[in-house]
Amino acid sequence: MRNVVIIGSGCAGNTAAIYTARANLKPLVISGHEAGGQLSLTTLVENFPGFPEGINGPELVENMRKQAQNFGAEYLAGNVVDTDLSGRPFRINIEGEWIETRTLIVASGASARWLGLENEQKLIGHGVSSCATCDGFFYRGRKIMVIGGGDSAMEEANFLSRFGSEVTLVHCREEFRASKIMLDRARANPKIKFLTNTMVDDVYDVSKGVVTGVRLRNVKTNAAWDQEVDGFFLAIGHVPNTKVFKGQIETDADGYIISKGGARTNIQGVFHAGDVQDRVYRQAITASGAGCMAAIEVERFLEAEGH
Ligand SMILES: Cc1cc2nc3c(=O)[nH]c(=O)nc-3n(C[C@H](O)[C@H](O)[C@H](O)COP(=O)(O)OP(=O)(O)OC[C@H]3O[C@@H](n4cnc5c(N)ncnc54)[C@H](O)[C@@H]3O)c2cc1C
């Protein structure tokens, strides 16, 4: 029987592990399919406090993991494939093996949607990004492309226009899902150029290890052409990793956990941390802060129960 199991080894899970380990709760962290979380995908992180020259994403999360392990946190590779949160202890199935825990911290994140192109995946962190707030600064005076047609695409295009020499917004349809106000704002921005009915067929150039351009195609005429670009930003949504809690932890229609205040979920003893509940800020520092909150709630919850 565990005091606390933490699902996810990104910033939220690792920070929760540091705090609960230092509270002597011997946390077990389930690393999941993406050990280190989303930061393990990227290169330089310049906005996490404490690193004046920046730090590489994988190194930052690896440091957090080591810090948690130094205080006794255990890490287990594997995915949670099922959960039974109907009564306590909670039961967690890790690839076939059930374990029991008094409390649970869900820090399973929200994965960015990608186009799924082979070269796009190889160039993540080298010109391909899913986070304008994180990476916009790297593209000052450069050519930027944003993919998407919803509010977040408009918001990201507007934000990125502060940095880029030009921003091309590419959308596969004629009509936009974005609200009129967001669309109008983007249309009024002289730096943003719209390309509708356009698909991305490929991203170049893996051999150079950096984005230099894309292959585009008009879906109506099938005409294809290459366009030079330095920063390629996906703004086609995120998928919260909450499938294994379906029908148990309350989520909104998109699958984000609904907070019941602080780090609490609708189930007593189950707490949320990080992007799995946050559709607004989605930053390493906010995820870490949320991990700290969840850990403190766990400590108090267990204390109140005499553990
Ligand atoms: C390319 C890129 C660049 C970024 N750059 C920056 C930046 O410069 N600065 C910044 O502040 N933020 C940046 N971000 C955002 C930042 O990475 C996220 O906000 C942060 O990682 C969220 O942390 P998290 O712990 O909530 O979730 P994640 O990092 O998404 O971690 C989720 C964890 O849950 C695990 N998991 C999921 N499902 C399961 C399951 N069923 N069983 C077990 N484990 C599971 C995963 O394996 C993973 O370890 C960037 C994001 C991306 C994609």
The ligand as an SDF file (V2000), in Angstrom:
LIG
                    3D

 53 58  0  0  0  0  0  0  0  0999 V2000
    7.7920   21.6750  -27.8270 C   0  0  0  0  0  0  0  0  0  0  0  0
    7.4070   22.2730  -26.4860 C   0  0  0  0  0  0  0  0  0  0  0  0
    8.1810   23.2940  -25.9480 C   0  0  0  0  0  0  0  0  0  0  0  0
    7.8570   23.8430  -24.7150 C   0  0  0  0  0  0  0  0  0  0  0  0
    8.6430   24.8260  -24.2130 N   0  0  0  0  0  0  0  0  0  0  0  0
    8.3590   25.3620  -22.9980 C   0  0  0  0  0  0  0  0  0  0  0  0
    9.1690   26.4000  -22.4380 C   0  0  0  0  0  0  0  0  0  0  0  0
   10.1450   26.8390  -23.0580 O   0  0  0  0  0  0  0  0  0  0  0  0
    8.8100   26.9030  -21.2300 N   0  0  0  0  0  0  0  0  0  0  0  0
    7.7140   26.4690  -20.5380 C   0  0  0  0  0  0  0  0  0  0  0  0
    7.4470   26.9570  -19.4420 O   0  0  0  0  0  0  0  0  0  0  0  0
    6.9230   25.5010  -21.0550 N   0  0  0  0  0  0  0  0  0  0  0  0
    7.2130   24.9430  -22.2580 C   0  0  0  0  0  0  0  0  0  0  0  0
    6.3880   23.9830  -22.8000 N   0  0  0  0  0  0  0  0  0  0  0  0
    5.1810   23.6010  -22.0500 C   0  0  0  0  0  0  0  0  0  0  0  0
    5.5570   22.6410  -20.9190 C   0  0  0  0  0  0  0  0  0  0  0  0
    6.3320   21.6020  -21.4540 O   0  0  0  0  0  0  0  0  0  0  0  0
    4.2920   22.0810  -20.2650 C   0  0  0  0  0  0  0  0  0  0  0  0
    3.4810   23.1410  -19.8070 O   0  0  0  0  0  0  0  0  0  0  0  0
    4.6600   21.1940  -19.0860 C   0  0  0  0  0  0  0  0  0  0  0  0
    5.5020   20.1430  -19.5290 O   0  0  0  0  0  0  0  0  0  0  0  0
    3.4310   20.5990  -18.4270 C   0  0  0  0  0  0  0  0  0  0  0  0
    3.8680   19.7300  -17.4170 O   0  0  0  0  0  0  0  0  0  0  0  0
    2.9390   18.5510  -16.8840 P   0  0  0  0  0  0  0  0  0  0  0  0
    3.7730   17.8410  -15.8770 O   0  0  0  0  0  0  0  0  0  0  0  0
    1.6290   19.0880  -16.4590 O   0  0  0  0  0  0  0  0  0  0  0  0
    2.6400   17.6210  -18.1330 O   0  0  0  0  0  0  0  0  0  0  0  0
    3.6110   16.8830  -19.2090 P   0  0  0  0  0  0  0  0  0  0  0  0
    4.9270   17.5460  -19.3010 O   0  0  0  0  0  0  0  0  0  0  0  0
    2.7570   16.7870  -20.4100 O   0  0  0  0  0  0  0  0  0  0  0  0
    3.8200   15.4580  -18.5480 O   0  0  0  0  0  0  0  0  0  0  0  0
    2.8130   14.5050  -18.5250 C   0  0  0  0  0  0  0  0  0  0  0  0
    3.3750   13.2120  -18.0110 C   0  0  0  0  0  0  0  0  0  0  0  0
    2.2990   12.2830  -17.8270 O   0  0  0  0  0  0  0  0  0  0  0  0
    2.6760   11.0320  -18.3180 C   0  0  0  0  0  0  0  0  0  0  0  0
    1.4650   10.2650  -18.6550 N   0  0  0  0  0  0  0  0  0  0  0  0
    0.4670   10.5870  -19.5080 C   0  0  0  0  0  0  0  0  0  0  0  0
   -0.4520    9.6100  -19.5470 N   0  0  0  0  0  0  0  0  0  0  0  0
   -0.0200    8.6480  -18.6850 C   0  0  0  0  0  0  0  0  0  0  0  0
   -0.5090    7.3650  -18.2840 C   0  0  0  0  0  0  0  0  0  0  0  0
   -1.6530    6.8590  -18.7750 N   0  0  0  0  0  0  0  0  0  0  0  0
    0.2200    6.6430  -17.4010 N   0  0  0  0  0  0  0  0  0  0  0  0
    1.3770    7.1530  -16.8760 C   0  0  0  0  0  0  0  0  0  0  0  0
    1.8810    8.3530  -17.2180 N   0  0  0  0  0  0  0  0  0  0  0  0
    1.1850    9.0770  -18.1130 C   0  0  0  0  0  0  0  0  0  0  0  0
    3.5800   11.3270  -19.4990 C   0  0  0  0  0  0  0  0  0  0  0  0
    4.4150   10.2380  -19.7880 O   0  0  0  0  0  0  0  0  0  0  0  0
    4.3610   12.5200  -18.9510 C   0  0  0  0  0  0  0  0  0  0  0  0
    5.4590   12.0570  -18.2070 O   0  0  0  0  0  0  0  0  0  0  0  0
    6.7040   23.4010  -24.0110 C   0  0  0  0  0  0  0  0  0  0  0  0
    5.9110   22.3750  -24.5580 C   0  0  0  0  0  0  0  0  0  0  0  0
    6.2660   21.8010  -25.7710 C   0  0  0  0  0  0  0  0  0  0  0  0
    5.4100   20.6850  -26.3280 C   0  0  0  0  0  0  0  0  0  0  0  0
  1  2  1  0
  2  3  1  0
  2 52  2  0
  3  4  2  0
  4  5  1  0
  4 50  1  0
  5  6  2  0
  6  7  1  0
  6 13  1  0
  7  8  2  0
  7  9  1  0
  9 10  1  0
 10 11  2  0
 10 12  1  0
 12 13  2  0
 13 14  1  0
 14 15  1  0
 14 50  1  0
 15 16  1  0
 16 17  1  0
 16 18  1  0
 18 19  1  0
 18 20  1  0
 20 21  1  0
 20 22  1  0
 22 23  1  0
 23 24  1  0
 24 25  2  0
 24 26  1  0
 24 27  1  0
 27 28  1  0
 28 29  2  0
 28 30  1  0
 28 31  1  0
 31 32  1  0
 32 33  1  0
 33 34  1  0
 33 48  1  0
 34 35  1  0
 35 36  1  0
 35 46  1  0
 36 37  1  0
 36 45  1  0
 37 38  2  0
 38 39  1  0
 39 40  1  0
 39 45  2  0
 40 41  1  0
 40 42  2  0
 42 43  1  0
 43 44  2  0
 44 45  1  0
 46 47  1  0
 46 48  1  0
 48 49  1  0
 50 51  2  0
 51 52  1  0
 52 53  1  0
M  END
$$$$
